[in-house]
């Protein structure tokens, strides 16, 4: 079964908007686990506008499911990941001032850089995932770099889905097949929601993990966190 990893960045954004510790990011993460999430994702950025480095250190010994840290592999990020040793690190090509991730890696142009990182994290016993689009060559070079998994950047799918679901999913099916043929695991994330998640899972049932934050936390404002997580997990059941 495909695992649901809840990205709690938006919870931290809400906390930081007012100061103090309400909502409590750690409690929300633990509640997500209690309510059935199989993982927690955080994306600490240099300006700490949502998840803070202190949150990452506090979460690590308390979480009982998979912990995924994603971000751009600047030296301070690499240092944080090596100290915390999450189950998985997901590398994204974000500039420090980006609002959110909006593209996959050019793995061919960055092959040497990414290969060195795969070696570094692999030697530390951390599973690696590289954020990529659906281009076959980019997936192939992720494999050459030594990635354990790729995470497919799914915003293009989510954007086209309301108009043409079949056209939206088609390149992702092909990318997923390429990934599997290369022996890598497969994750997906960005703009996945209750509207489009089940369709993706139906067509790519071998997804290892989906990482969902913005839509899930937004849905929880109406349905509550427990019911929302259950609804997302229902989308991932065959």
C-alpha positions, 0 to 999 in steps of 0.5 A: 500500500502507498504510504501517506506522508503528511507535510506539516510545513503549513502548520508551522507557518500558522504558528509562526504568524502569531509567535508562541507555540499554537498550533503545536507543530510536534503535537500535530505531527504526533496526532497525524501518526495516531490518526494513521499517517505513515510518515511525516515530511518537513521542508526546513528553509534557510529563513525558517519561515515555517519549519525551524531547525529546532522543530526538526531536532525535536521531532526526530526522537518522538516520531514512530513512523517514517521521517522525511526531510526535504530541501535544497542541499546547501551545506547547512541542510546537509549538516542538519540531515546528517545530524538528525538521520531521518529515514529519507532525505528528498532533494529539491532544487529550490532557491532560498526565496522560492515560495514552494518547489516548482520544478524538478532537478536537471539531473544530467547537468547536476550529475556530479553534485547529486552523485556526491550527495547520494554517496554522503547520505547513503553512507549515513544510512539515509534513503535518498530521493530526488525530486524530478519531472516526468522527462525520461532522461532526468529519471535515468540520470537520477538513477545514475546518481545513485538515488534510491527513489525519485519523487515525481513533481505532480503540479502539472498533473494537478493543473491539467486534471480537471480538464483532462484526467487521461492527458494529465496522468499519461506522462506520469504513468510513463515516468513511473514505468521508467522509474520501476524499470531502473530499480528505483522506488517511486514517490510523488508530491505537489498539489495532490489532493482529494480531488486527484489523488485516487485517480493517480493511485489507480493508474500508478498503484506501485507508488511507494509514498505520497507527500501531501501538505497544503491541500491536506491541512486546508481540508482539515480546517473543514473536516478535522485532522483525523477525518481528513487523514482517513479520507486521504488514506481511502484514496490510496486503498486499492 
